[in-house]
């Protein structure tokens, strides 16, 4: 069953099942959940000649939905044409026809129908998500993101929109990146996670084509081959990943899993042993670096405490000693000088603090004291450097009205 049909078709069933239960057998079959019985039942209802215009429109809309679920999109569009003609305010008929156009690759027509469905039912999250998908296929990623976000605002569980937003952002990254190979690999990973295997393979292939030395592309494509049971091809990709990145423990481990799936236990054990060795070496290296950072921290913290005091004192002394050498009309006023020092130092100190926290704590070589680096090291040092450079720059400022006299 197509994704979009499942999303909004079941909603339509829930809305009409109570009505159908009180009517004829054909009407109940028409609005039931069995697709083939639904087509037969709706056909009988349509051919009976005993229905009101509204009921006839519902039967056409429902049969169109059933045809769409079977992949018969031309028949679906014909039935939804009839439904829209008989009931121009039927949001479901517009939505179904738009989805059928989408499956046929006629995205402009699909968007027109989704527009009308949204106009008639502005709280329909699935309609926003499907219109976002149509914009995505047209490469209009900004509009796709907007629609996906509106769908999530209406229904945070909407699966299409939850995948659509990051996919659209990564598609934008592909367009803007000077070297789009990593971006293709990242988007391929998202496609793989969302179950769109063909598109995932296409992105991985493109990443490798653009950059044959991109180990991540081979690694990710190998993982997808493994998930789809294509172990021989997975091993070929892992071989390339190992060749390009011989210290990648994950590549050895993944190749070992593929060998084991093929019953080649000796090769699997060899790869597992290599992966374990590399992982231990990396852990030891991180431990050494972390230990060094912890040892350096007290000295850098002292420097961090002292540097702001020294920088402020030096800037004020520099001003006091040298300002009398400059004519009054060309001199930066003391108050202005001090205010600029405070502003520049404060801004630089804030960003230094943020950088210290994020860089120290997100790095694999994070110190055990990473949470203090921004407060006691990078923040104060950034503040001090800003004081120096702002003070120097302001001291060299020349008012524009004085330049003519120089």
Residue pairs with C-beta under 8 A, 6 or more apart in sequence:
1 69
2 68
2 69
2 71
2 99
2 103
3 159
3 160
4 99
4 102
4 126
4 130
4 133
4 160
5 65
5 68
5 69
5 99
7 126
7 129
7 130
7 158
7 159
7 160
8 92
8 95
8 96
8 99
8 124
8 126
8 127
8 130
9 65
9 69
9 96
11 126
12 61
12 62
12 65
12 92
13 31
13 32
13 33
16 31
16 58
16 62
17 31
19 31
20 27
20 28
20 30
20 31
20 32
21 28
24 45
25 41
26 41
26 44
26 45
26 48
27 41
27 45
27 55
27 59
28 41
29 37
29 38
29 40
29 41
29 42
29 44
30 38
30 41
30 42
30 44
30 45
30 59
30 62
30 63
31 38
31 41
31 62
32 38
32 41
35 66
35 69
35 70
36 66
38 62
38 63
38 65
38 66
39 63
39 66
39 67
39 70
42 59
42 60
42 62
42 63
42 66
43 63
45 51
45 55
45 56
45 59
46 56
46 59
46 60
46 63
51 59
53 86
53 87
54 86
54 87
56 86
57 82
57 83
57 86
57 87
57 90
57 93
58 83
58 87
58 90
60 79
60 80
60 82
60 83
60 86
60 93
61 79
61 80
61 83
61 87
61 90
61 92
61 93
61 96
63 79
64 75
64 76
64 77
64 78
64 79
64 80
64 83
64 93
64 96
64 97
64 100
65 76
65 92
65 96
67 73
67 75
67 76
67 79
68 76
68 96
68 99
68 100
68 103
71 103
73 100
73 101
73 103
73 104
74 104
76 96
76 97
76 100
77 97
77 100
77 101
80 93
80 94
80 96
80 97
80 100
81 97
83 90
83 93
84 90
84 93
84 94
84 97
87 93
89 120
90 120
91 116
91 117
91 120
91 121
91 124
91 127
92 117
94 113
94 114
94 116
94 117
94 120
95 113
95 114
95 117
95 124
95 126
95 127
95 130
97 113
98 109
98 110
98 111
98 112
98 113
98 114
98 117
98 127
98 130
98 131
98 134
99 110
99 130
101 107
101 109
101 110
101 113
102 110
102 130
102 133
102 134
102 137
105 137
107 134
107 135
107 137
107 138
108 138
110 130
110 131
110 134
111 131
111 134
111 135
114 127
114 130
114 131
114 134
115 131
117 124
117 127
118 124
118 127
118 128
118 131
121 127
123 154
124 154
125 150
125 151
125 152
125 154
125 155
125 158
125 161
126 151
126 155
126 158
126 160
128 147
128 148
128 150
128 151
128 154
128 161
129 147
129 148
129 151
129 158
129 160
129 161
129 164
130 160
131 147
132 143
132 144
132 145
132 146
132 147
132 148
132 151
132 160
132 161
132 164
132 168
133 144
133 160
133 164
135 141
135 143
135 144
135 147
136 144
136 164
136 167
136 168
136 171
139 171
141 168
141 169
141 171
141 172
141 175
142 172
144 164
144 168
145 164
145 165
145 168
145 169
147 161
148 160
148 161
148 164
148 165
148 168
149 161
149 165
151 158
151 160
151 161
151 164
152 158
152 161
152 162
152 165
155 161
163 190
163 193
163 194
166 190
167 187
167 190
167 191
167 194
170 183
170 186
170 187
170 190
171 187
173 180
173 183
173 186
173 187
174 180
174 183
174 184
174 187
177 183
179 210
179 211
180 210
181 206
181 207
181 208
181 210
181 211
181 214
181 217
182 207
182 211
182 214
182 216
184 203
184 204
184 206
184 207
184 210
184 217
185 203
185 204
185 207
185 214
185 216
185 217
185 220
187 203
188 199
188 200
188 201
188 202
188 203
188 204
188 207
188 217
188 220
188 221
188 224
189 200
189 220
191 197
191 199
191 200
191 203
192 200
192 220
192 223
192 224
192 227
197 224
197 228
200 224
201 221
201 224
204 217
204 220
204 221
204 224
205 221
207 214
207 216
207 217
208 214
208 217
208 218
208 221
211 217
213 244
214 244
215 240
215 241
215 244
215 245
215 248
215 251
218 237
218 238
218 240
218 241
218 244
219 237
219 238
219 241
219 245
219 248
219 250
219 251
219 254
221 237
222 233
222 234
222 235
222 236
222 237
222 238
222 241
222 254
222 255
222 258
223 234
223 254
225 231
225 233
225 234
225 237
226 234
226 254
226 257
226 258
226 261
231 258
231 261
231 262
232 262
234 254
234 255
234 258
235 255
235 258
235 259
235 262
238 251
238 254
238 255
238 258
239 255
241 248
241 251
242 248
242 251
242 252
242 255
245 251
247 278
247 281
247 282
248 278
249 274
249 275
249 276
249 278
249 279
249 282
250 275
252 271
252 272
252 274
252 275
252 278
253 271
253 272
253 275
255 271
256 267
256 268
256 269
256 270
256 271
256 272
256 275
257 268
259 265
259 267
259 268
259 271
260 268
286 364
286 365
289 365
290 365
290 366
290 367
290 368
293 360
293 365
293 366
293 367
293 369
294 367
294 368
294 369
297 367
297 369
297 372
297 373
297 376
297 377
300 376
300 377
301 372
301 376
301 377
303 377
303 381
304 376
304 377
304 378
304 379
304 380
304 381
305 376
305 380
307 380
307 381
307 383
307 384
308 345
308 380
308 383
308 384
308 387
310 384
311 345
311 383
311 384
311 385
311 387
311 388
312 341
312 345
312 387
314 388
315 341
315 387
315 388
315 391
316 338
318 391
318 395
319 334
319 337
319 391
319 395
322 395
323 331
323 332
323 334
327 402
329 399
329 401
329 402
330 398
330 399
330 402
332 394
332 395
332 397
336 394
337 391
337 394
337 395
340 390
340 394
341 387
341 390
341 391
341 394
343 390
344 386
344 387
344 389
344 390
345 383
345 384
345 386
345 387
345 390
346 383
347 386
348 382
348 383
348 385
348 386
349 379
349 380
349 382
349 383
349 386
350 379
351 382
352 374
352 378
352 379
352 380
352 381
352 382
352 383
353 374
353 375
353 378
353 379
353 382
354 374
355 374
355 378
355 382
356 373
356 374
356 375
356 377
356 378
356 379
357 370
357 371
357 373
357 374
359 373
359 378
360 366
360 367
360 370
360 371
360 373
360 374
360 378
361 370
361 371
361 373
363 370
367 373
398 406
